[in-house]
Amino acid sequence: MTTILRYSIGLLLAFGLGYIAAPRHDAVAHAQDGHQKAAYLIASTKVLKPDQMTAYGQAAGPLAKQAGLQVLARGQAGSTIQVLEGQWPYEGGIVVERFRSMKDLLDFWHSPGYQKAKKLREGAMQANFIVAVEAVD
């Protein structure tokens, strides 16, 4: 299998996890209870080992879904990412995920279950960046 094909399959598997786990409803800027602002995780990553990322996805997916994960967008450099100004210096893809609140996102990220799942992706991907940002009013 060519490197590009393996890379593409791995990227789709990694980012597809969020799509599969995401609830199907309209995205809103505030959490369902109306009191907390939603939070967004934005990540640019390059998959190096697709098979290892599959195991990570199976372990992390249910945990992310419990935290309210909804994948809003994903793209791949050179095909589905359109740079409108400046330069995109990264290889790989980008994903934008919505969580019910920053608290839910951070509770998920720092949970013992996710820390265990996260070890499954060690060496399987290169994180260009992973950031969390809270929605505005």
TIROTOR-435482 format. One line per field, with one value per residue: x, y, z of N, C-alpha, C in turn. Coordinates in nm, 3 decimals, always signed. Example, Ala and Ser with C-alpha at 12.3 -4.5 7.8 and 13.67 -1.06 7.14 Angstrom:
<rs>
n.px = c(+1.319	+1.285)
n.py = c(-0.569	-0.225)
n.pz = c(+0.780	+0.708)
ca.px = c(+1.230	+1.367)
ca.py = c(-0.450	-0.106)
ca.pz = c(+0.780	+0.714)
c.px = c(+1.320	+1.290)
c.py = c(-0.330	+0.003)
c.pz = c(+0.780	+0.787)
</rs>
This chain:
<rs>
n.px = c(+0.086	+0.057	+0.236	+0.096	-0.169	-0.194	-0.155	-0.374	-0.589	-0.543	-0.572	-0.840	-0.955	-0.879	-0.994	-1.247	-1.347	-1.445	-1.661	-1.826	-1.880	-2.011	-2.300	-2.610	-2.727	-2.827	-2.558	-2.480	-2.387	-2.390	-2.400	-2.626	-2.780	-2.792	-2.643	-2.367	-2.090	-2.015	-1.726	-1.440	-1.228	-0.942	-0.739	-0.435	-0.298	-0.079	-0.109	+0.082	+0.088	-0.159	-0.299	-0.248	-0.372	-0.635	-0.690	-0.659	-0.870	-1.092	-1.078	-1.080	-1.302	-1.572	-1.541	-1.503	-1.746	-1.919	-1.849	-1.971	-1.887	-1.883	-1.810	-1.724	-1.585	-1.340	-1.033	-0.784	-0.449	-0.361	-0.579	-0.855	-0.836	-0.849	-0.640	-0.671	-0.534	-0.190	+0.032	-0.003	+0.166	+0.181	+0.191	-0.051	-0.370	-0.660	-0.888	-1.200	-1.364	-1.657	-1.749	-1.966	-1.900	-1.620	-1.538	-1.636	-1.484	-1.219	-1.238	-1.279	-1.035	-0.838	-0.911	-0.869	-0.936	-0.914	-0.645	-0.528	-0.620	-0.500	-0.233	-0.226	-0.195	+0.061	+0.345	+0.207	+0.101	+0.168	+0.142	+0.077	-0.045	-0.271	-0.543	-0.769	-1.061	-1.295	-1.638	-1.782	-2.005)
n.py = c(-0.117	+0.222	+0.499	+0.741	+0.653	+0.492	+0.689	+0.857	+0.685	+0.640	+0.900	+0.948	+0.749	+0.832	+1.090	+1.027	+0.892	+1.083	+1.176	+0.952	+0.914	+1.145	+1.324	+1.360	+1.651	+1.996	+2.228	+2.444	+2.746	+2.745	+2.539	+2.263	+2.317	+2.587	+2.754	+2.726	+2.799	+2.658	+2.464	+2.443	+2.213	+2.230	+2.079	+2.000	+1.744	+1.475	+1.160	+0.879	+0.606	+0.424	+0.186	+0.176	+0.411	+0.343	+0.169	+0.351	+0.526	+0.359	+0.328	+0.593	+0.716	+0.653	+0.781	+1.049	+1.096	+1.081	+1.318	+1.498	+1.528	+1.662	+1.655	+1.919	+2.004	+1.889	+1.849	+1.803	+1.885	+2.027	+1.927	+1.941	+2.162	+2.503	+2.761	+3.091	+3.326	+3.392	+3.117	+2.763	+2.579	+2.309	+1.951	+1.698	+1.690	+1.878	+1.922	+2.023	+2.021	+2.014	+2.060	+2.025	+2.212	+2.404	+2.297	+2.032	+1.945	+1.970	+1.806	+1.559	+1.547	+1.535	+1.312	+0.994	+0.774	+0.875	+0.946	+0.697	+0.590	+0.772	+0.701	+0.497	+0.616	+0.710	+0.781	+0.721	+0.935	+1.271	+1.562	+1.871	+2.092	+2.120	+2.272	+2.431	+2.625	+2.858	+2.921	+3.231	+3.480)
n.pz = c(+0.000	-0.080	+0.066	+0.078	+0.049	+0.281	+0.473	+0.421	+0.476	+0.748	+0.851	+0.791	+0.950	+1.208	+1.233	+1.161	+1.374	+1.555	+1.407	+1.392	+1.661	+1.730	+1.842	+1.668	+1.604	+1.584	+1.583	+1.847	+2.013	+2.289	+2.581	+2.641	+2.867	+2.867	+3.030	+3.031	+2.823	+2.508	+2.416	+2.206	+2.050	+1.868	+1.640	+1.478	+1.315	+1.219	+1.097	+1.168	+1.213	+1.117	+1.207	+1.480	+1.556	+1.517	+1.730	+1.938	+1.877	+1.919	+2.194	+2.295	+2.178	+2.290	+2.539	+2.466	+2.344	+2.563	+2.683	+2.525	+2.261	+1.935	+1.605	+1.404	+1.178	+0.942	+0.775	+0.518	+0.458	+0.151	+0.015	+0.129	+0.290	+0.273	+0.234	+0.301	+0.356	+0.415	+0.497	+0.516	+0.731	+0.797	+0.773	+0.717	+0.877	+0.988	+1.256	+1.390	+1.685	+1.886	+2.224	+2.509	+2.709	+2.835	+3.074	+3.054	+2.834	+2.934	+3.161	+3.034	+2.884	+3.083	+3.226	+3.392	+3.230	+2.965	+2.967	+2.979	+2.733	+2.561	+2.566	+2.384	+2.140	+2.132	+1.949	+1.721	+1.594	+1.492	+1.662	+1.551	+1.661	+1.937	+2.058	+2.289	+2.296	+2.421	+2.345	+2.228	+2.369)
ca.px = c(+0.000	+0.142	+0.241	-0.013	-0.293	-0.195	-0.173	-0.512	-0.677	-0.522	-0.632	-0.985	-0.992	-0.862	-1.093	-1.378	-1.390	-1.530	-1.786	-1.909	-1.919	-2.081	-2.446	-2.665	-2.819	-2.772	-2.454	-2.513	-2.271	-2.401	-2.431	-2.769	-2.852	-2.798	-2.564	-2.225	-2.053	-1.951	-1.581	-1.397	-1.094	-0.891	-0.614	-0.370	-0.218	-0.037	-0.111	+0.201	+0.059	-0.305	-0.352	-0.239	-0.473	-0.764	-0.704	-0.679	-1.005	-1.188	-1.072	-1.111	-1.430	-1.682	-1.515	-1.528	-1.892	-1.978	-1.819	-2.049	-1.815	-1.948	-1.711	-1.782	-1.512	-1.209	-0.976	-0.648	-0.363	-0.344	-0.701	-0.979	-0.808	-0.828	-0.571	-0.717	-0.425	-0.073	+0.072	-0.031	+0.298	+0.173	+0.147	-0.158	-0.504	-0.710	-1.023	-1.263	-1.461	-1.733	-1.787	-2.072	-1.842	-1.476	-1.524	-1.653	-1.368	-1.102	-1.261	-1.250	-0.893	-0.755	-0.965	-0.783	-0.969	-0.854	-0.499	-0.494	-0.643	-0.403	-0.107	-0.236	-0.156	+0.201	+0.423	+0.120	+0.066	+0.245	+0.051	+0.130	-0.101	-0.404	-0.581	-0.908	-1.107	-1.433	-1.726	-1.815	-2.149)
ca.py = c(+0.000	+0.340	+0.581	+0.839	+0.583	+0.458	+0.814	+0.903	+0.595	+0.668	+1.029	+0.930	+0.671	+0.913	+1.196	+0.966	+0.855	+1.190	+1.182	+0.839	+0.931	+1.272	+1.322	+1.422	+1.761	+2.124	+2.287	+2.572	+2.801	+2.724	+2.404	+2.235	+2.378	+2.730	+2.830	+2.716	+2.817	+2.543	+2.475	+2.383	+2.160	+2.242	+2.003	+1.970	+1.625	+1.391	+1.020	+0.804	+0.462	+0.413	+0.075	+0.216	+0.515	+0.275	+0.123	+0.473	+0.573	+0.271	+0.352	+0.733	+0.758	+0.654	+0.881	+1.180	+1.107	+1.111	+1.459	+1.580	+1.550	+1.677	+1.700	+2.022	+2.016	+1.824	+1.865	+1.754	+1.978	+1.997	+1.885	+1.998	+2.284	+2.616	+2.871	+3.216	+3.422	+3.332	+2.983	+2.652	+2.517	+2.176	+1.833	+1.631	+1.744	+1.960	+1.886	+2.115	+1.945	+2.091	+1.994	+2.101	+2.322	+2.389	+2.204	+1.897	+1.915	+1.950	+1.686	+1.448	+1.545	+1.499	+1.195	+0.876	+0.691	+0.931	+0.939	+0.560	+0.579	+0.858	+0.627	+0.411	+0.690	+0.753	+0.740	+0.693	+1.060	+1.391	+1.673	+2.004	+2.166	+2.086	+2.382	+2.440	+2.763	+2.868	+2.999	+3.368	+3.501)
ca.pz = c(+0.000	-0.088	+0.187	+0.073	+0.075	+0.423	+0.547	+0.402	+0.551	+0.890	+0.882	+0.791	+1.068	+1.329	+1.239	+1.147	+1.509	+1.608	+1.331	+1.433	+1.801	+1.751	+1.840	+1.549	+1.631	+1.540	+1.666	+1.907	+2.083	+2.432	+2.624	+2.639	+2.979	+2.842	+3.125	+3.003	+2.683	+2.445	+2.396	+2.080	+2.043	+1.731	+1.636	+1.352	+1.340	+1.107	+1.138	+1.128	+1.222	+1.116	+1.288	+1.620	+1.576	+1.525	+1.869	+2.017	+1.849	+1.984	+2.338	+2.327	+2.121	+2.385	+2.642	+2.406	+2.323	+2.694	+2.712	+2.434	+2.135	+1.805	+1.508	+1.319	+1.052	+0.932	+0.642	+0.497	+0.385	+0.010	-0.053	+0.181	+0.366	+0.184	+0.300	+0.240	+0.374	+0.478	+0.453	+0.606	+0.742	+0.855	+0.700	+0.790	+0.871	+1.098	+1.298	+1.485	+1.762	+1.983	+2.348	+2.578	+2.783	+2.859	+3.186	+3.002	+2.750	+3.019	+3.242	+2.944	+2.848	+3.199	+3.296	+3.390	+3.115	+2.843	+2.978	+2.941	+2.588	+2.492	+2.553	+2.266	+2.020	+2.141	+1.834	+1.606	+1.529	+1.526	+1.689	+1.520	+1.774	+1.987	+2.144	+2.330	+2.303	+2.462	+2.257	+2.272	+2.394)
c.px = c(+0.091	+0.133	+0.125	-0.146	-0.303	-0.220	-0.318	-0.610	-0.665	-0.586	-0.783	-1.031	-0.986	-0.971	-1.235	-1.435	-1.485	-1.663	-1.881	-1.963	-2.007	-2.231	-2.496	-2.771	-2.752	-2.667	-2.502	-2.393	-2.275	-2.437	-2.582	-2.844	-2.859	-2.711	-2.415	-2.201	-1.991	-1.801	-1.545	-1.252	-1.054	-0.754	-0.565	-0.273	-0.182	-0.031	+0.011	+0.175	-0.093	-0.362	-0.353	-0.345	-0.614	-0.790	-0.730	-0.823	-1.112	-1.191	-1.119	-1.251	-1.546	-1.665	-1.544	-1.678	-1.962	-1.957	-1.889	-1.982	-1.908	-1.841	-1.779	-1.715	-1.384	-1.161	-0.834	-0.571	-0.349	-0.470	-0.825	-0.957	-0.778	-0.765	-0.608	-0.615	-0.310	-0.042	+0.036	+0.098	+0.298	+0.139	+0.035	-0.288	-0.537	-0.852	-1.071	-1.375	-1.529	-1.763	-1.890	-2.018	-1.691	-1.452	-1.536	-1.534	-1.247	-1.117	-1.233	-1.100	-0.805	-0.803	-0.867	-0.810	-0.907	-0.702	-0.450	-0.509	-0.538	-0.269	-0.107	-0.193	-0.012	+0.280	+0.341	+0.081	+0.159	+0.143	+0.122	+0.083	-0.235	-0.437	-0.731	-0.944	-1.256	-1.511	-1.748	-1.964	-2.222)
c.py = c(+0.123	+0.421	+0.679	+0.772	+0.544	+0.580	+0.860	+0.817	+0.622	+0.798	+1.018	+0.851	+0.756	+1.019	+1.144	+0.921	+0.959	+1.197	+1.072	+0.859	+1.052	+1.254	+1.397	+1.526	+1.890	+2.175	+2.421	+2.618	+2.776	+2.580	+2.387	+2.300	+2.530	+2.813	+2.828	+2.735	+2.687	+2.569	+2.397	+2.335	+2.167	+2.176	+1.988	+1.856	+1.555	+1.247	+0.949	+0.654	+0.443	+0.302	+0.110	+0.323	+0.455	+0.228	+0.242	+0.522	+0.490	+0.294	+0.493	+0.775	+0.761	+0.759	+1.021	+1.201	+1.142	+1.258	+1.552	+1.608	+1.560	+1.730	+1.797	+2.031	+1.935	+1.840	+1.816	+1.856	+1.933	+1.951	+1.956	+2.115	+2.394	+2.730	+2.999	+3.328	+3.351	+3.196	+2.880	+2.571	+2.370	+2.070	+1.771	+1.705	+1.829	+1.913	+1.992	+2.036	+2.036	+2.002	+2.082	+2.224	+2.300	+2.292	+2.060	+1.855	+1.883	+1.829	+1.560	+1.436	+1.495	+1.374	+1.078	+0.786	+0.743	+0.926	+0.799	+0.542	+0.656	+0.788	+0.537	+0.482	+0.740	+0.694	+0.715	+0.819	+1.170	+1.502	+1.804	+2.102	+2.107	+2.196	+2.371	+2.588	+2.763	+2.956	+3.139	+3.376	+3.530)
c.pz = c(+0.000	+0.041	+0.190	+0.104	+0.222	+0.509	+0.539	+0.480	+0.700	+0.933	+0.887	+0.912	+1.195	+1.341	+1.223	+1.280	+1.566	+1.538	+1.375	+1.574	+1.825	+1.751	+1.717	+1.588	+1.588	+1.638	+1.719	+1.987	+2.233	+2.463	+2.633	+2.754	+2.966	+2.933	+3.097	+2.854	+2.632	+2.436	+2.271	+2.093	+1.895	+1.729	+1.493	+1.379	+1.210	+1.158	+1.081	+1.124	+1.232	+1.205	+1.436	+1.651	+1.584	+1.668	+1.961	+2.000	+1.917	+2.135	+2.374	+2.283	+2.219	+2.495	+2.589	+2.385	+2.454	+2.732	+2.615	+2.301	+2.016	+1.709	+1.413	+1.183	+1.059	+0.789	+0.639	+0.415	+0.241	-0.060	+0.001	+0.276	+0.264	+0.263	+0.228	+0.252	+0.444	+0.420	+0.558	+0.618	+0.784	+0.751	+0.782	+0.777	+0.990	+1.129	+1.397	+1.552	+1.864	+2.103	+2.418	+2.650	+2.796	+2.973	+3.138	+2.917	+2.837	+3.112	+3.160	+2.920	+2.962	+3.273	+3.289	+3.269	+2.987	+2.850	+2.941	+2.790	+2.509	+2.473	+2.430	+2.139	+2.024	+2.025	+1.709	+1.531	+1.574	+1.545	+1.657	+1.627	+1.810	+2.087	+2.179	+2.344	+2.337	+2.365	+2.314	+2.299	+2.267)
</rs>
